[in-house]
Amino acid sequence: MSRWFYVELHCQGIPADELEGQLDSIMEALVEEPGEVDADLSADLGAGTIDFQVSVQATEAGEALSLAQAFVRSALHGVGVSTPGWEHLTEMVDRGDSVATVRPSD
């Protein structure tokens, strides 16, 4: 049985010049991405960070993280943003390049 999960993906080390010009395009791509997903983003240009907040339906937390990651990655690819290494999200978290949190939605 699936339920809703709220997933946050925090990514850092992104050059501000790459972020600033693409935030609107990234948000549009998130909205246009197919699937029953509710997504939003925020960014700190000075720190070079971007945060994605995604609500997805899944049977468990690991599946929710995978779905959210695939959703965000697909949207980023849609606007021409490369995501090398994202297939190894747990390694990115271990290195400190990304932080992911997953919790059931109310």
C-alpha positions in Angstrom: 0.0 0.0 0.0 1.5 3.3 -1.0 1.4 6.6 1.0 2.7 10.1 0.6 6.3 10.9 1.6 7.9 14.3 1.8 11.5 14.3 0.5 14.1 17.0 0.7 17.2 17.0 -1.4 19.9 19.6 -0.5 22.7 20.0 -3.0 25.7 22.2 -2.6 28.8 23.3 -4.5 26.9 24.6 -7.5 28.4 27.7 -9.1 26.1 30.7 -8.5 26.3 31.8 -12.1 24.9 28.4 -13.2 22.1 28.6 -10.6 20.9 32.2 -11.1 20.1 32.0 -14.7 18.3 28.6 -14.5 16.1 28.7 -11.4 13.0 29.7 -13.3 13.6 27.1 -16.0 14.2 24.4 -13.3 11.0 25.2 -11.5 9.0 25.1 -14.8 10.6 21.7 -15.6 9.5 20.4 -12.1 6.0 21.6 -12.7 5.9 20.1 -16.2 7.5 16.8 -15.2 4.9 14.0 -15.5 3.6 12.1 -12.5 1.6 12.7 -9.3 4.4 14.7 -7.7 4.3 18.0 -5.8 7.6 19.8 -6.0 9.2 23.1 -5.1 12.7 24.5 -4.8 14.7 27.1 -3.0 18.3 28.3 -3.5 21.0 30.3 -1.8 23.1 31.7 -4.6 25.8 33.0 -2.3 26.3 29.5 -0.8 25.8 27.7 -4.1 23.0 25.5 -2.7 19.7 24.3 -4.1 17.0 22.5 -2.1 14.3 20.5 -3.7 11.1 19.6 -1.7 9.2 16.8 -3.3 6.1 14.9 -2.2 5.7 11.4 -3.8 3.6 8.3 -3.3 5.6 5.2 -2.4 5.4 2.1 -0.3 8.4 2.9 1.8 11.0 5.6 2.5 13.8 4.2 0.2 11.4 4.0 -2.7 10.3 7.6 -2.0 13.9 8.8 -2.1 14.5 7.0 -5.4 11.3 8.4 -7.0 12.1 11.9 -5.8 15.7 11.7 -7.0 14.6 10.4 -10.5 11.9 13.1 -10.7 14.3 16.0 -9.9 17.1 14.5 -12.0 14.7 14.2 -15.0 13.6 17.8 -14.6 17.2 19.0 -14.4 18.2 17.1 -17.5 15.2 18.7 -19.3 16.8 22.1 -18.9 20.3 20.9 -19.8 21.7 20.6 -16.2 24.1 17.7 -15.9 23.8 15.5 -12.8 27.0 13.3 -12.8 27.2 11.0 -9.8 23.5 11.3 -8.9 23.1 7.6 -9.5 25.1 7.2 -6.3 23.1 9.5 -4.1 24.1 7.7 -0.9 27.8 8.3 -1.7 27.0 12.0 -2.4 25.4 12.2 1.1 28.4 10.4 2.7 30.8 12.9 1.0 28.7 15.8 2.2 27.8 17.0 -1.4 24.1 16.3 -0.7 21.7 15.8 2.2 18.5 13.9 1.8 15.6 13.5 4.3 12.5 11.4 3.8 9.5 11.4 6.1 5.9 10.3 5.8 3.5 13.1 4.9 0.5 13.8 7.1 
